């Protein structure tokens, strides 16, 4: 009887996680639908009347990728790789182009240290694991923090949030609302308080209460780069007084729907602090999902999370294989 019950539990769990992964993939497919339609409509025109990949097709493909917000430098890299394959194989049909693009972009993401994240775990050699979140106002930074807290809590983690964007009352209020909604504590101070002081209090409280993960919001100002750089440095220095390893991750949140503007934000933030991971939001409802490929390639920073909707469960761990599959999947 024990073996029957145990086997039944295993079968149930496998079925549950299979359903979960299927739903995740369906959300991804739906979220990237507009980008896919944009890319494929342009790609179809690029190869119209052609049977093999030649210089004209490659020129057209270059235009397709650039106008799909992949970015100039990354596009050139992809085109050069396809040219090498065409030269090596002597003949490449246009019907193979979709598959080749798929392969080359997946490989590019691999080279940028983007891995296929399958669960909400992190290194357990110490705790709490500290994530410092940066990004300009309006990109969905605080909302992403709330969704991260939800996902980590659902994975059985004890989560603490720090409201260190003390320059905007709305930011503090918003993160407090998310804390209540998700059911996790938020450490805050008065408006105008020193952000580093908030970070110190958050880490101290999280450490004392044996938290697994700490997520700290920061101000989203870029008009004064020197001021922002000094502020982030001070926050990091103060964190190390509580936890020498902190922060474990500096997460830059970008709005995918802004296309090339997201590129510029990424460049500016990487010039003032070391970015270790990316969260790209608002990919649903935009045709500019190609920006994920370009930003990761140009910054050499892995994409870790993508936002595909308003729901708390619509923030997904980035899976490069599934992403490329959804973007270039042809209907059977």
C-alpha positions in Angstrom: 0.0 0.0 0.0 2.9 2.4 0.8 4.5 1.8 -2.6 1.1 2.4 -4.3 0.5 5.6 -2.4 4.1 6.8 -3.0 3.9 6.1 -6.7 0.6 7.9 -6.9 2.1 11.0 -5.2 5.0 11.0 -7.6 2.7 10.7 -10.6 0.5 13.5 -9.2 3.5 15.8 -8.7 4.9 15.1 -12.2 1.5 15.8 -13.6 1.2 19.0 -11.6 4.6 20.4 -12.7 4.0 19.3 -16.2 0.8 21.3 -16.2 2.6 24.3 -14.6 5.4 24.2 -17.3 2.7 24.0 -20.0 0.9 27.0 -18.6 4.1 28.9 -18.3 4.9 28.2 -22.0 1.4 29.2 -23.1 1.8 32.5 -21.2 5.2 33.0 -22.9 3.8 32.2 -26.4 0.9 34.6 -25.8 3.2 37.3 -24.4 5.5 37.3 -27.4 2.7 37.0 -29.9 3.0 40.6 -31.2 6.8 40.4 -31.5 6.5 37.1 -33.3 3.9 38.5 -35.7 6.1 41.6 -36.3 9.2 39.5 -37.0 7.5 36.9 -39.2 5.6 39.4 -41.3 8.9 41.2 -42.1 10.8 37.9 -42.6 8.2 36.7 -45.0 8.6 39.8 -47.1 12.4 39.6 -46.8 12.5 36.1 -48.5 9.6 36.6 -50.9 10.4 35.0 -54.3 13.7 33.6 -53.1 14.7 29.9 -52.8 18.2 30.3 -51.3 19.8 32.6 -48.8 21.9 35.1 -50.8 23.2 38.6 -50.3 19.9 40.2 -51.0 18.1 38.0 -48.4 20.8 38.7 -45.8 20.5 42.5 -46.5 16.7 42.2 -46.0 17.2 40.1 -42.9 19.5 42.7 -41.4 16.8 45.3 -41.8 14.2 42.9 -40.3 16.3 42.4 -37.1 17.2 46.1 -36.7 13.6 47.2 -37.1 12.6 44.5 -34.6 14.7 46.3 -31.9 17.5 43.6 -31.8 20.0 46.4 -32.2 22.6 47.2 -34.9 25.6 45.6 -33.3 23.9 42.4 -32.3 22.2 42.2 -35.7 25.6 42.5 -37.5 26.9 39.7 -35.3 23.9 37.4 -36.2 24.2 38.2 -39.9 27.9 37.4 -39.9 27.2 34.0 -38.3 24.6 33.2 -40.9 27.0 34.3 -43.7 29.6 31.8 -42.3 27.0 29.0 -42.4 26.0 29.9 -45.9 29.7 29.9 -47.0 30.3 26.6 -45.2 27.2 24.8 -46.4 27.4 26.3 -50.0 23.6 26.2 -50.3 21.1 27.2 -47.6 17.4 27.4 -48.6 15.2 30.2 -47.3 13.0 27.6 -45.7 15.9 26.8 -43.3 16.4 30.5 -42.4 13.9 30.3 -39.4 15.7 27.3 -37.9 19.1 28.9 -38.4 18.0 32.2 -36.8 16.7 30.1 -33.8 20.0 28.3 -33.4 22.2 31.4 -33.7 20.2 33.5 -31.3 20.0 30.7 -28.7 23.8 30.3 -29.0 24.2 34.1 -28.6 22.2 34.1 -25.4 24.3 31.2 -24.1 27.5 33.1 -24.7 26.1 36.0 -22.7 25.8 33.8 -19.6 22.0 33.5 -19.9 21.0 30.1 -18.6 17.7 28.3 -18.5 16.3 29.1 -15.1 13.9 26.4 -14.0 13.2 27.3 -10.4 13.2 30.1 -7.9 16.3 28.9 -5.9 19.6 30.7 -5.3 22.9 29.8 -3.8 22.5 28.5 -0.2 26.0 28.9 1.2 24.7 31.9 3.1 21.5 33.8 3.7 19.8 36.0 3.3 20.4 36.3 -0.5 20.3 40.1 -1.2 19.0 41.6 -4.4 19.5 45.3 -5.0 17.1 46.5 -7.7 17.8 49.5 -9.9 16.0 51.2 -12.8 14.4 54.4 -13.9 10.9 55.4 -12.7 8.1 54.0 -14.8 9.7 50.8 -16.0 7.8 48.6 -13.5 10.6 48.4 -11.0 8.5 48.4 -7.8 5.9 46.1 -9.4 8.7 43.7 -10.4 9.9 43.7 -6.8 6.3 42.8 -5.6 6.1 40.0 -8.2 9.5 38.7 -7.2 8.4 38.6 -3.5 5.3 36.7 -4.5 7.2 34.1 -6.5 9.9 33.6 -3.8 7.3 33.3 -1.1 5.4 30.8 -3.2 8.6 28.8 -3.5 8.7 28.6 0.3 11.2 31.5 0.9 11.0 33.9 3.8 11.1 37.4 2.1 11.9 40.9 3.3 11.5 44.1 1.3 13.4 47.3 1.8 11.8 50.6 0.6 15.0 52.5 -0.1 13.5 54.8 -2.8 12.9 57.5 -0.1 12.7 60.3 -2.6 9.2 59.4 -3.8 6.3 58.9 -1.5 4.5 57.0 -4.2 7.4 54.4 -4.4 7.3 53.8 -0.6 3.5 53.5 -0.6 3.5 51.2 -3.6 6.0 48.8 -2.1 4.1 48.7 1.1 0.9 47.9 -0.8 2.8 45.0 -2.5 4.1 43.8 0.9 0.6 43.7 2.3 -0.7 42.0 -0.9 1.9 39.3 -0.9 2.2 39.0 2.9 5.8 39.9 3.4 7.3 42.5 5.7 8.5 45.9 4.3 11.2 47.9 6.1 10.8 51.7 5.6 11.7 55.0 7.1 10.4 58.6 6.8 10.4 60.3 3.4 13.8 61.8 2.6 15.7 59.4 4.9 19.1 58.1 3.9 18.5 55.2 1.5 21.6 53.5 2.9 20.1 53.6 6.4 17.0 51.9 5.1 19.1 49.2 3.5 21.0 48.7 6.8 17.8 48.3 8.8 16.3 45.9 6.2 19.4 43.6 6.2 19.7 43.8 10.0 16.0 42.8 10.5 16.1 40.1 7.8 19.3 38.6 9.3 17.8 38.6 12.8 14.7 36.9 11.6 16.4 34.3 9.5 15.1 35.5 6.2 16.0 33.7 2.9 15.9 36.6 0.5 16.0 40.4 0.7 14.9 42.7 -2.1 15.7 46.4 -1.9 14.2 49.1 -4.0 16.3 52.1 -5.0 15.7 55.6 -6.5 15.3 55.7 -10.3 17.1 58.9 -11.1 19.5 59.2 -14.0 19.6 63.0 -14.4 22.5 63.1 -12.0 24.8 60.2 -12.7 27.4 61.1 -10.1 24.8 61.4 -7.4 23.3 58.1 -8.3 26.7 56.4 -8.4 27.6 57.7 -5.0 24.2 56.7 -3.6 24.5 53.1 -4.8 28.0 52.8 -3.6 27.0 54.0 -0.2 24.1 51.5 -0.1 26.5 48.7 -1.0 29.1 49.7 1.5 26.6 49.9 4.3 25.1 46.5 3.3 28.5 44.9 3.7 28.7 46.0 7.4 25.7 43.6 8.0 26.5 41.0 5.4 30.0 41.0 3.8 28.6 39.2 0.7 25.8 41.7 0.0 24.5 42.5 -2.5 24.5 39.1 -4.1 22.8 40.5 -7.2 22.2 43.9 -8.8 19.1 43.6 -10.9 18.4 46.2 -13.6 14.7 46.5 -14.5 14.0 47.7 -18.1 10.7 48.4 -19.9 10.8 46.1 -23.0 8.1 48.1 -24.8 10.4 51.1 -25.1 12.8 49.3 -27.5 15.9 51.3 -28.1 15.3 53.6 -25.1 15.8 50.5 -22.9 19.2 50.1 -24.6 20.1 53.6 -23.6 18.9 53.1 -20.0 20.9 49.9 -19.7 24.1 51.6 -20.9 23.6 54.5 -18.5 23.0 52.3 -15.5 25.9 50.0 -16.4 28.1 53.1 -16.4 27.3 53.9 -12.8 27.2 50.5 -11.2 27.9 46.8 -12.0 24.8 45.1 -13.3 24.7 41.4 -12.7 21.2 40.5 -14.0 18.3 41.9 -16.0 14.5 41.9 -15.7 12.7 43.0 -18.9 9.1 44.0 -18.3 6.0 44.7 -20.4 6.8 42.3 -23.2 3.2 41.4 -23.6 1.4 43.9 -25.9 4.6 45.1 -27.6 6.2 44.1 -30.9 9.6 45.0 -29.5 10.5 41.8 -27.8 13.7 41.6 -29.9 15.2 44.0 -27.4 15.8 41.1 -25.0 18.4 39.7 -27.4 20.2 42.9 -28.1 20.4 44.2 -24.5 21.8 40.9 -23.2 24.3 40.7 -26.0 25.5 44.3 -25.7 25.8 44.3 -21.9 27.0 40.7 -21.6 24.6 40.5 -18.7 22.1 37.6 -18.4 18.4 38.1 -18.7 16.9 36.5 -15.5 13.3 37.6 -15.5 10.7 38.7 -18.0 7.3 40.3 -17.4 4.4 39.1 -19.6 1.4 40.5 -17.9 -0.2 42.3 -15.0 -0.8 39.2 -12.8 1.7 38.4 -10.0 2.4 35.1 -11.7 3.2 36.8 -15.0 6.8 37.5 -14.0 8.7 34.5 -15.3 12.2 33.1 -15.0 13.8 33.6 -18.3 14.4 30.4 -20.3 16.4 31.2 -23.5 15.4 27.9 -25.2 11.7 28.5 -24.6 12.0 32.2 -25.4 13.6 31.5 -28.8 11.1 28.7 -29.4 8.2 31.0 -28.8 9.7 33.8 -30.9 10.4 31.6 -33.9 7.9 28.8 -33.6 6.1 28.1 -36.9 2.6 26.8 -36.7 2.2 23.2 -37.5 
